[in-house]
Structure formats: C-alpha cells, structure tokens
Amino acid sequence: MTDIDDHHQQLQRDANFLCSDQRMDTELVDTLVLQLNRIYPQILSDKEAHRFRNLSVPTKVRLAELLKHLHGKGEEACHEFYRGLHIHAEDVYSSLPTRIIKRETEDSKWTYNVEICPERYVLNERGPMFFLSCFSFLACIAMLYYYREDETLRCTGPFLHCSAARLSKDVLISYAEVGKQ
C-alpha cells in the first residue's frame, strides 16, 4: 500500500476484516451509524440510518450493507467512517489490515533512515570550533604572507595583536614582535 491509496480503496480492502471481527458488535455499529447520521447527514440520511440500526437484522449483515453503502457514496463517506472508527474503537482501527501494512512500511522507512543518519555526520565529530580555528589560522597565515613588507606589517600590527588572543598565540605574537623590531 502506498500513500496515494485513498480511504475508498482502503474500505474495499478492510471490508472482509471488519465484517468478520468480533469487536464490531451491535453497539459499535450503532454508534458509527449515529455519528455519520448526526454529524454528516449528507452521507447518511435519517431513513438510511434507521435501516442500518434495525435490530431485527443481524449485525454482520447490517455492517456489510453499511460498508457497501459508504463505498458507493465515495471518498468523503469512507473517510468519515474511518474517522468515526478511530474515535470510537481505536483497537479495531489500529488492527485493520491496511493500517498494519502502512505501519510496517513506515517502520521499515524509519529504520532505513536511522541506519543512514549516523554515517552522515562522521566527518563533523570535531565540531564547528575546530573548523573555525583552522580556518582563522590559515587566513592569518595568508594575510601575513600577503602583507610581509615592513611598512605594511606595522599597519597590521594592532590587528595581529587582537587576533592573537583567539588563534594560535605563540606563532602570531612572535611574528608580530619580529615585525616591530
């Protein structure tokens, strides 16, 4: 089952399971019929609701007729049936064959993603400060190489003293002191 499958197709796949499940008793079927009738009268009219709540007809037969009727009504009716089932009978809803298949495919995608993620960050184990210190050190070396003339080095002296506090102090301080002499 893919994510593209709609409730209309799911109801068609789950119909046999719902009709054979012992948890779909008279009370639950009546509750679902009343919810569809009261909240969504365009899906289940009063006359149709009365027909599906007739206690002289066995529950399994009424449920099969209800599912067939909802399937004929279209996507919105099937969606609202699943919504009502989810609200009133979470255990039945979670044990539907289409839900189990969907949950298994989501679990397999999750385990696949969990296996990949740790390998993706192996190169970053030293952290961003290590990268910044290396980059700053190389930038200072490049600047010293570029401004190696005596008169220019005196102009960059204050900058080098400020940078020395953050970067490798020994190299920059000694180079700045040599430049002042």
N, CA, C and O of each residue as an XYZ file, in Angstrom:
724
protein
N       0.839     -1.181      0.000
C       0.000      0.000      0.000
C       0.881      1.241      0.000
O       1.866      1.305      0.736
N       0.544      2.194     -0.795
C       1.304      3.432     -0.858
C       0.495      4.553     -0.224
O      -0.671      4.381      0.132
N       1.144      5.703     -0.093
C       0.468      6.851      0.491
C      -0.606      7.401     -0.433
O      -1.461      8.169      0.007
N      -0.577      7.025     -1.704
C      -1.533      7.528     -2.677
C      -2.907      6.872     -2.475
O      -3.925      7.450     -2.857
N      -2.945      5.669     -1.877
C      -4.211      4.968     -1.663
C      -5.149      5.836     -0.839
O      -4.747      6.441      0.155
N      -6.391      5.886     -1.261
C      -7.368      6.688     -0.550
C      -8.245      5.801      0.325
O      -8.134      4.575      0.298
N      -9.113      6.434      1.096
C      -9.979      5.714      2.029
C     -10.985      4.825      1.297
O     -11.415      3.797      1.819
N     -11.344      5.228      0.108
C     -12.281      4.440     -0.706
C     -11.694      3.059     -0.983
O     -12.377      2.048     -0.823
N     -10.440      3.016     -1.394
C      -9.781      1.738     -1.663
C      -9.491      0.977     -0.376
O      -9.581     -0.250     -0.344
N      -9.145      1.699      0.683
C      -8.876      1.047      1.964
C     -10.125      0.351      2.490
O     -10.044     -0.767      3.000
N     -11.276      1.002      2.369
C     -12.514      0.390      2.847
C     -12.821     -0.888      2.075
O     -13.332     -1.856      2.638
N     -12.511     -0.884      0.802
C     -12.726     -2.077     -0.001
C     -11.831     -3.220      0.487
O     -12.259     -4.373      0.522
N     -10.596     -2.900      0.861
C      -9.669     -3.916      1.353
C     -10.008     -4.378      2.771
O      -9.810     -5.546      3.109
N     -10.517     -3.467      3.597
C     -10.779     -3.777      5.003
C     -12.169     -4.353      5.256
O     -12.448     -4.785      6.374
N     -13.040     -4.373      4.270
C     -14.438     -4.776      4.474
C     -14.554     -6.185      5.041
O     -15.307     -6.403      5.990
N     -13.828     -7.138      4.483
C     -13.918     -8.522      4.986
C     -13.461     -8.614      6.432
O     -14.077     -9.311      7.239
N     -12.389     -7.916      6.761
C     -11.892     -7.937      8.137
C     -12.928     -7.335      9.091
O     -13.193     -7.894     10.155
N     -13.511     -6.198      8.710
C     -14.484     -5.548      9.579
C     -15.725     -6.412      9.786
O     -16.269     -6.455     10.889
N     -16.167     -7.085      8.759
C     -17.366     -7.927      8.880
C     -17.107     -9.185      9.703
O     -18.035     -9.737     10.294
N     -15.869     -9.640      9.748
C     -15.567    -10.867     10.497
C     -15.028    -10.607     11.899
O     -14.902    -11.545     12.687
N     -14.711     -9.376     12.226
C     -14.133     -9.065     13.540
C     -15.225     -9.074     14.613
O     -16.277     -8.458     14.447
N     -14.959     -9.784     15.716
C     -15.915     -9.896     16.817
C     -16.099     -8.572     17.570
O     -17.127     -8.365     18.214
N     -15.118     -7.688     17.492
C     -15.207     -6.409     18.213
C     -16.207     -5.457     17.573
O     -16.634     -4.489     18.202
N     -16.582     -5.724     16.327
C     -17.589     -4.891     15.652
C     -18.973     -5.388     16.064
O     -19.673     -6.040     15.290
N     -19.344     -5.070     17.286
C     -20.614     -5.529     17.832
C     -21.736     -4.533     17.500
O     -21.513     -3.513     16.847
N     -22.926     -4.856     17.963
C     -24.111     -4.045     17.675
C     -23.950     -2.614     18.183
O     -24.318     -1.659     17.499
N     -23.404     -2.477     19.376
C     -23.254     -1.149     19.971
C     -22.308     -0.263     19.155
O     -22.593      0.914     18.934
N     -21.189     -0.829     18.712
C     -20.226     -0.054     17.938
C     -20.794      0.323     16.570
O     -20.613      1.452     16.115
N     -21.470     -0.602     15.923
C     -22.074     -0.302     14.613
C     -23.124      0.799     14.764
O     -23.186      1.716     13.944
N     -23.952      0.710     15.815
C     -24.959      1.753     16.047
C     -24.301      3.104     16.319
O     -24.771      4.133     15.832
N     -23.231      3.104     17.083
C     -22.521      4.351     17.374
C     -21.982      4.986     16.098
O     -22.096      6.196     15.904
N     -21.395      4.166     15.228
C     -20.858      4.685     13.963
C     -21.974      5.214     13.064
O     -21.825      6.257     12.426
N     -23.090      4.489     13.019
C     -24.223      4.934     12.188
C     -24.770      6.255     12.719
O     -25.061      7.165     11.943
N     -24.911      6.363     14.047
C     -25.423      7.613     14.626
C     -24.471      8.779     14.374
O     -24.912      9.892     14.085
N     -23.176      8.528     14.484
C     -22.233      9.616     14.235
C     -22.314     10.083     12.783
O     -22.349     11.284     12.513
N     -22.343      9.142     11.863
C     -22.440      9.527     10.452
C     -23.747     10.249     10.166
O     -23.778     11.175      9.355
N     -24.830      9.836     10.823
C     -26.131     10.457     10.597
C     -26.220     11.850     11.215
O     -26.725     12.777     10.582
N     -25.736     12.003     12.437
C     -25.878     13.282     13.136
C     -24.892     14.331     12.628
O     -25.266     15.483     12.409
N     -23.648     13.936     12.443
C     -22.623     14.910     12.058
C     -22.612     15.143     10.553
O     -22.384     16.260     10.090
N     -22.858     14.089      9.803
C     -22.814     14.191      8.338
C     -24.104     13.631      7.729
O     -24.094     12.534      7.170
N     -25.204     14.365      7.831
C     -26.463     13.848      7.271
C     -26.438     13.719      5.747
O     -27.257     13.001      5.174
N     -25.517     14.400      5.099
C     -25.410     14.239      3.640
C     -24.817     12.874      3.280
O     -25.001     12.392      2.163
N     -24.105     12.252      4.227
C     -23.535     10.925      3.987
C     -24.563      9.847      4.321
O     -24.737      8.883      3.575
N     -25.244     10.029      5.460
C     -26.202      9.017      5.920
C     -27.477      9.734      6.388
O     -27.500     10.365      7.445
N     -28.518      9.624      5.590
C     -29.779     10.295      5.925
C     -30.467      9.565      7.085
O     -30.021      8.497      7.504
N     -31.550     10.147      7.597
C     -32.290      9.538      8.705
C     -32.879      8.186      8.300
O     -32.856      7.231      9.076
N     -33.397      8.118      7.095
C     -34.003      6.864      6.614
C     -32.944      5.760      6.495
O     -33.184      4.616      6.881
N     -31.776      6.118      5.958
C     -30.694      5.139      5.829
C     -30.169      4.728      7.204
O     -29.870      3.556      7.429
N     -30.057      5.677      8.113
C     -29.581      5.367      9.462
C     -30.545      4.419     10.166
O     -30.118      3.489     10.850
N     -31.843      4.654      9.999
C     -32.838      3.763     10.610
C     -32.709      2.345     10.042
O     -32.838      1.365     10.775
N     -32.460      2.245      8.765
C     -32.303      0.923      8.131
C     -31.068      0.196      8.682
O     -31.116     -1.014      8.904
N     -29.952      0.930      8.907
C     -28.728      0.280      9.390
C     -28.743      0.046     10.898
O     -27.868     -0.640     11.426
N     -29.739      0.616     11.603
C     -29.860      0.387     13.044
C     -30.969     -0.603     13.370
O     -31.281     -0.794     14.545
N     -31.561     -1.227     12.393
C     -32.646     -2.183     12.603
C     -32.113     -3.426     13.313
O     -31.310     -4.168     12.746
N     -32.555     -3.657     14.549
C     -32.035     -4.764     15.358
C     -32.563     -6.126     14.923
O     -32.035     -7.147     15.363
N     -33.579     -6.174     14.080
C     -34.074     -7.462     13.613
C     -33.125     -8.095     12.587
O     -33.192     -9.298     12.332
N     -32.251     -7.284     12.008
C     -31.254     -7.774     11.048
C     -29.954     -8.020     11.818
O     -29.556     -7.181     12.627
N     -29.286     -9.152     11.581
C     -28.030     -9.420     12.287
C     -26.985     -8.322     12.042
O     -26.950     -7.694     10.984
N     -26.148     -8.119     13.043
C     -25.158     -7.037     12.991
C     -24.215     -7.184     11.809
O     -23.900     -6.195     11.147
N     -23.765     -8.383     11.534
C     -22.818     -8.607     10.430
C     -23.435     -8.217      9.086
O     -22.753     -7.666      8.222
N     -24.702     -8.499      8.916
C     -25.394     -8.152      7.665
C     -25.540     -6.631      7.562
O     -25.290     -6.043      6.510
N     -25.951     -6.002      8.678
C     -26.090     -4.539      8.676
C     -24.753     -3.862      8.402
O     -24.686     -2.886      7.655
N     -23.690     -4.384      9.011
C     -22.362     -3.800      8.798
C     -21.920     -3.951      7.345
O     -21.370     -3.019      6.758
N     -22.162     -5.121      6.770
C     -21.788     -5.333      5.364
C     -22.561     -4.377      4.448
O     -21.992     -3.830      3.503
N     -23.848     -4.175      4.721
C     -24.643     -3.249      3.927
C     -24.167     -1.807      4.115
O     -24.113     -1.031      3.161
N     -23.822     -1.462      5.358
C     -23.320     -0.117      5.634
C     -22.021      0.144      4.876
O     -21.853      1.206      4.276
N     -21.114     -0.811      4.903
C     -19.832     -0.638      4.204
C     -20.046     -0.528      2.694
O     -19.391      0.272      2.025
N     -20.957     -1.327      2.167
C     -21.257     -1.260      0.737
C     -21.879      0.096      0.389
O     -21.551      0.690     -0.638
N     -22.777      0.577      1.251
C     -23.414      1.876      1.033
C     -22.377      3.007      1.077
O     -22.383      3.891      0.220
N     -21.487      2.975      2.080
C     -20.455      4.013      2.199
C     -19.485      3.966      1.016
O     -19.037      5.002      0.525
N     -19.170      2.760      0.571
C     -18.282      2.618     -0.582
C     -18.911      3.254     -1.814
O     -18.218      3.864     -2.628
N     -20.224      3.109     -1.948
C     -20.938      3.710     -3.071
C     -21.045      5.230     -2.967
O     -21.152      5.913     -3.986
N     -21.017      5.763     -1.751
C     -21.122      7.210     -1.538
C     -19.849      7.949     -1.922
O     -19.912      9.123     -2.286
N     -18.688      7.288     -1.849
C     -17.460      7.943     -2.286
C     -16.430      8.136     -1.193
O     -16.543      7.616     -0.083
N     -15.429      8.901     -1.556
C     -14.245      9.097     -0.711
C     -14.553      9.743      0.631
O     -14.061      9.286      1.663
N     -15.359     10.796      0.632
C     -15.636     11.515      1.880
C     -16.373     10.635      2.884
O     -16.083     10.684      4.079
N     -17.305      9.847      2.416
C     -18.054      8.957      3.301
C     -17.131      7.900      3.910
O     -17.227      7.598      5.100
N     -16.256      7.353      3.110
C     -15.297      6.354      3.610
C     -14.346      6.982      4.620
O     -14.029      6.377      5.644
N     -13.897      8.191      4.328
C     -13.000      8.891      5.250
C     -13.673      9.138      6.597
O     -13.048      8.949      7.640
N     -14.925      9.554      6.589
C     -15.640      9.815      7.836
C     -15.927      8.525      8.602
O     -15.961      8.535      9.832
N     -16.132      7.428      7.898
C     -16.296      6.147      8.582
C     -15.003      5.776      9.320
O     -15.041      5.364     10.480
N     -13.880      5.923      8.651
C     -12.597      5.628      9.303
C     -12.346      6.580     10.476
O     -11.799      6.176     11.503
N     -12.737      7.813     10.322
C     -12.566      8.778     11.410
C     -13.395      8.368     12.624
O     -12.907      8.408     13.754
N     -14.644      7.974     12.393
C     -15.501      7.514     13.484
C     -14.975      6.242     14.127
O     -15.028      6.088     15.347
N     -14.473      5.341     13.314
C     -13.893      4.107     13.842
C     -12.664      4.407     14.685
O     -12.440      3.775     15.718
N     -11.885      5.353     14.251
C     -10.692      5.752     15.007
C     -11.078      6.370     16.355
O     -10.412      6.130     17.362
N     -12.137      7.153     16.372
C     -12.580      7.807     17.603
C     -13.196      6.803     18.580
O     -12.875      6.813     19.768
N     -14.070      5.948     18.086
C     -14.859      5.078     18.969
C     -14.241      3.706     19.224
O     -14.565      3.070     20.228
N     -13.375      3.241     18.357
C     -12.774      1.912     18.544
C     -11.330      1.933     18.052
O     -11.021      1.426     16.973
N     -10.461      2.521     18.849
C      -9.049      2.653     18.479
C      -8.395      1.287     18.249
O      -7.579      1.141     17.338
N      -8.742      0.293     19.061
C      -8.140     -1.033     18.913
C      -8.516     -1.689     17.587
O      -7.678     -2.339     16.962
N      -9.759     -1.526     17.155
C     -10.183     -2.081     15.864
C      -9.501     -1.313     14.729
O      -9.019     -1.909     13.766
N      -9.469      0.002     14.856
C      -8.859      0.840     13.823
C      -7.381      0.499     13.632
O      -6.900      0.412     12.502
N      -6.676      0.311     14.723
C      -5.235      0.045     14.608
C      -4.942     -1.367     14.120
O      -3.830     -1.641     13.669
N      -5.914     -2.267     14.201
C      -5.668     -3.633     13.734
C      -6.203     -3.894     12.326
O      -6.206     -5.038     11.872
N      -6.649     -2.858     11.638
C      -7.105     -3.017     10.246
C      -5.931     -3.446      9.363
O      -4.808     -2.988      9.571
N      -6.168     -4.299      8.402
C      -5.064     -4.756      7.527
C      -4.339     -3.614      6.811
O      -3.115     -3.649      6.684
N      -5.070     -2.616      6.348
C      -4.397     -1.514      5.652
C      -3.560     -0.681      6.614
O      -2.514     -0.164      6.223
N      -3.995     -0.540      7.861
C      -3.212      0.192      8.859
C      -1.946     -0.578      9.222
O      -0.886      0.023      9.400
N      -2.047     -1.887      9.331
C      -0.875     -2.706      9.666
C       0.158     -2.622      8.555
O       1.350     -2.476      8.826
N      -0.285     -2.714      7.312
C       0.639     -2.615      6.173
C       1.293     -1.241      6.139
O       2.497     -1.124      5.912
N       0.495     -0.203      6.366
C       1.032      1.159      6.360
C       2.041      1.351      7.487
O       3.086      1.970      7.290
N       1.729      0.820      8.667
C       2.635      0.947      9.808
C       3.942      0.201      9.553
O       5.012      0.690      9.914
N       3.866     -0.969      8.937
C       5.080     -1.744      8.630
C       5.956     -1.019      7.611
O       7.181     -1.004      7.740
N       5.337     -0.425      6.609
C       6.148      0.292      5.620
C       6.763      1.540      6.232
O       7.894      1.893      5.899
N       6.040      2.213      7.119
C       6.611      3.384      7.789
C       7.742      2.972      8.713
O       8.750      3.673      8.802
N       7.595      1.836      9.408
C       8.654      1.357     10.298
C       9.895      0.977      9.513
O      11.014      1.239      9.952
N       9.703      0.359      8.349
C      10.872     -0.008      7.552
C      11.573      1.231      7.006
O      12.800      1.256      6.917
N      10.804      2.265      6.637
C      11.431      3.512      6.202
C      12.163      4.165      7.359
O      13.243      4.722      7.161
N      11.604      4.112      8.569
C      12.233      4.739      9.734
C      13.539      4.040     10.066
O      14.541      4.709     10.316
N      13.557      2.706     10.076
C      14.801      2.002     10.390
C      15.837      2.247      9.312
O      17.031      2.304      9.605
N      15.401      2.393      8.068
C      16.336      2.691      6.991
C      16.965      4.062      7.208
O      18.172      4.224      7.028
N      16.162      5.046      7.592
C      16.682      6.388      7.841
C      17.586      6.434      9.062
O      18.570      7.174      9.071
N      17.270      5.654     10.098
C      18.080      5.657     11.314
C      19.458      5.081     11.027
O      20.450      5.534     11.598
N      19.531      4.090     10.149
C      20.819      3.495      9.823
C      21.703      4.458      9.033
O      22.925      4.404      9.164
N      21.127      5.324      8.231
C      21.905      6.220      7.387
C      22.403      7.436      8.162
O      23.529      7.882      7.939
N      21.595      7.981      9.063
C      21.916      9.243      9.718
C      23.250      9.253     10.466
O      23.988     10.226     10.315
N      23.615      8.236     11.265
C      24.893      8.330     11.964
C      26.092      8.406     11.022
O      27.085      9.054     11.355
N      26.029      7.773      9.874
C      27.140      7.806      8.935
C      27.283      9.187      8.287
O      28.371      9.563      7.849
N      26.207      9.921      8.233
C      26.225     11.206      7.568
C      27.028     12.247      8.343
O      27.555     13.182      7.740
N      27.131     12.108      9.655
C      27.770     13.112     10.476
C      29.128     12.678     11.014
O      29.632     13.293     11.954
N      29.729     11.652     10.453
C      31.012     11.163     10.948
C      32.104     12.210     10.757
O      32.985     12.330     11.608
N      32.071     12.961      9.680
C      33.120     13.930      9.409
C      33.056     15.153     10.330
O      34.037     15.891     10.425
N      31.951     15.380     10.995
C      31.787     16.559     11.823
C      32.005     16.287     13.304
O      31.522     17.060     14.131
N      32.703     15.237     13.671
C      32.807     14.889     15.076
C      33.673     15.866     15.872
O      33.568     15.894     17.098
N      34.508     16.656     15.236
C      35.347     17.611     15.971
C      34.629     18.912     16.269
O      35.071     19.671     17.132
N      33.567     19.180     15.600
C      32.753     20.345     15.910
C      33.110     21.570     15.100
O      34.128     21.596     14.409
N      32.270     22.585     15.186
C      32.473     23.790     14.378
C      33.632     24.664     14.873
O      34.236     25.382     14.076
N      33.949     24.616     16.159
C      35.047     25.447     16.667
C      36.394     25.000     16.095
O      37.270     25.829     15.849
N      36.558     23.718     15.888
C      37.785     23.226     15.283
C      37.932     23.774     13.865
O      39.009     24.214     13.462
N      36.829     23.739     13.118
C      36.849     24.269     11.761
C      37.164     25.761     11.771
O      37.990     26.219     10.982
N      36.525     26.518     12.643
C      36.756     27.963     12.699
C      38.195     28.288     13.093
O      38.793     29.211     12.540
N      38.754     27.545     14.038
C      40.138     27.823     14.444
C      41.111     27.503     13.317
O      42.053     28.262     13.089
N      40.907     26.400     12.610
C      41.777     26.063     11.481
C      41.649     27.102     10.362
O      42.647     27.540      9.788
N      40.407     27.487     10.064
C      40.199     28.468      9.019
C      40.825     29.813      9.393
O      41.456     30.455      8.553
N      40.658     30.234     10.619
C      41.230     31.515     11.067
C      42.751     31.475     11.035
O      43.390     32.448     10.634
N      43.321     30.381     11.445
C      44.777     30.245     11.418
C      45.298     30.359      9.985
O      46.274     31.067      9.736
N      44.661     29.678      9.058
C      45.095     29.736      7.664
C      44.867     31.130      7.070
O      45.669     31.600      6.263
N      43.788     31.781      7.465
C      43.542     33.146      6.972
C      44.612     34.099      7.475
O      45.050     34.976      6.731
N      45.042     33.948      8.721
C      46.090     34.811      9.263
C      47.434     34.540      8.587
O      48.186     35.472      8.300
N      47.731     33.287      8.338
C      48.977     32.948      7.638
C      48.964     33.554      6.241
O      49.974     34.093      5.790
N      47.835     33.470      5.558
C      47.731     34.049      4.215
C      47.871     35.562      4.265
O      48.498     36.153      3.386
N      47.297     36.196      5.279
C      47.405     37.638      5.407
C      48.849     38.043      5.714
O      49.338     39.040      5.182
N      49.517     37.294      6.548
C      50.914     37.595      6.849
C      51.801     37.433      5.608
O      52.728     38.211      5.384
N      51.501     36.422      4.820
C      52.259     36.202      3.593
C      52.010     37.347      2.613
O      52.936     37.807      1.945
N      50.765     37.804      2.527
C      50.403     38.862      1.596
C      50.998     40.204      2.027
O      51.483     40.958      1.183
N      50.969     40.515      3.329
C      51.476     41.784      3.856
C      52.827     41.586      4.536
O      52.978     41.953      5.701
N      53.787     41.030      3.858
C      55.052     40.739      4.525
C      56.058     41.884      4.438
O      57.149     41.776      4.998
N      55.728     42.965      3.760
C      56.633     44.106      3.704
C      56.648     44.799      5.057
O      55.648     44.749      5.773
N      57.735     45.435      5.427
C      57.907     46.018      6.752
C      56.909     47.139      7.024
O      56.315     47.180      8.101
N      56.714     48.042      6.075
C      55.827     49.168      6.334
C      54.364     48.725      6.443
O      53.604     49.311      7.213
N      53.967     47.719      5.696
C      52.601     47.241      5.761
C      52.374     46.448      7.042
O      51.286     46.481      7.617
N      53.415     45.730      7.489
C      53.281     44.931      8.695
C      53.037     45.804      9.917
O      52.332     45.390     10.836
N      53.601     46.995      9.944
C      53.368     47.900     11.073
C      51.906     48.362     11.108
O      51.348     48.592     12.181
N      51.303     48.492      9.948
C      49.894     48.888      9.901
C      48.977     47.767     10.384
O      47.919     48.031     10.954
N      49.375     46.535     10.160
C      48.545     45.409     10.581
C      48.890     44.931     11.978
O      48.288     43.969     12.456
N      49.827     45.561     12.644
C      50.235     45.151     13.986
C      49.095     45.100     14.985
O      48.960     44.089     15.674
N      48.257     46.138     15.107
C      47.145     46.070     16.062
C      46.158     44.947     15.734
O      45.632     44.290     16.633
N      45.919     44.739     14.463
C      45.032     43.650     14.073
C      45.604     42.303     14.497
O      44.881     41.442     14.998
N      46.905     42.128     14.292
C      47.524     40.860     14.663
C      47.504     40.649     16.174
O      47.356     39.514     16.627
N      47.646     41.701     16.955
C      47.584     41.552     18.404
C      46.185     41.137     18.855
O      46.052     40.335     19.780
N      45.137     41.670     18.217
C      43.765     41.274     18.563
C      43.491     39.843     18.143
O      42.810     39.108     18.857
N      44.007     39.441     17.006
C      43.786     38.085     16.514
C      44.547     37.065     17.326
O      44.143     35.904     17.406
N      45.640     37.481     17.926
C      46.475     36.536     18.654
C      45.753     35.973     19.863
O      46.037     34.848     20.275
N      44.839     36.715     20.437
C      44.115     36.218     21.605
C      43.235     35.038     21.245
O      43.028     34.151     22.073
N      42.718     35.008     20.045
C      41.819     33.946     19.640
C      42.533     32.766     19.001
O      42.138     31.619     19.209
N      43.564     33.028     18.234
C      44.180     31.976     17.443
C      45.459     31.496     18.103
O      45.697     31.755     19.283
N      46.248     30.822     17.366
C      47.451     30.263     17.978
C      48.366     31.414     18.366
O      48.984     32.054     17.515
N      48.437     31.660     19.648
C      49.083     32.853     20.200
C      50.576     32.881     19.936
O      51.117     33.922     19.560
N      51.224     31.803     20.118
C      52.683     31.778     20.024
C      53.171     32.212     18.653
O      54.090     33.025     18.551
N      52.581     31.692     17.623
C      53.047     31.991     16.269
C      52.793     33.452     15.918
O      53.693     34.134     15.429
N      51.594     33.931     16.158
C      51.254     35.290     15.761
C      51.969     36.344     16.610
O      52.402     37.368     16.080
N      52.099     36.114     17.903
C      52.774     37.087     18.766
C      54.247     37.179     18.416
O      54.811     38.269     18.315
N      54.859     36.021     18.233
C      56.283     36.058     17.889
C      56.502     36.728     16.533
O      57.469     37.471     16.363
N      55.635     36.479     15.584
C      55.779     37.102     14.270
C      55.538     38.606     14.364
O      56.232     39.380     13.706
N      54.571     39.029     15.168
C      54.286     40.458     15.325
C      55.451     41.154     16.033
O      55.802     42.278     15.672
N      56.057     40.504     17.036
C      57.203     41.105     17.726
C      58.418     41.242     16.800
O      59.158     42.223     16.866
N      58.604     40.252     15.949
C      59.701     40.321     14.989
C      59.444     41.457     14.012
O      60.380     42.153     13.618
N      58.216     41.654     13.622
C      57.880     42.725     12.691
C      58.085     44.107     13.282
O      58.408     45.039     12.544
N      57.908     44.279     14.611
C      58.087     45.575     15.257
C      59.552     45.943     15.359
O      59.894     47.125     15.339
N      60.408     44.970     15.468
C      61.854     45.233     15.627
C      62.433     45.706     14.365
O      63.632     45.979     14.300
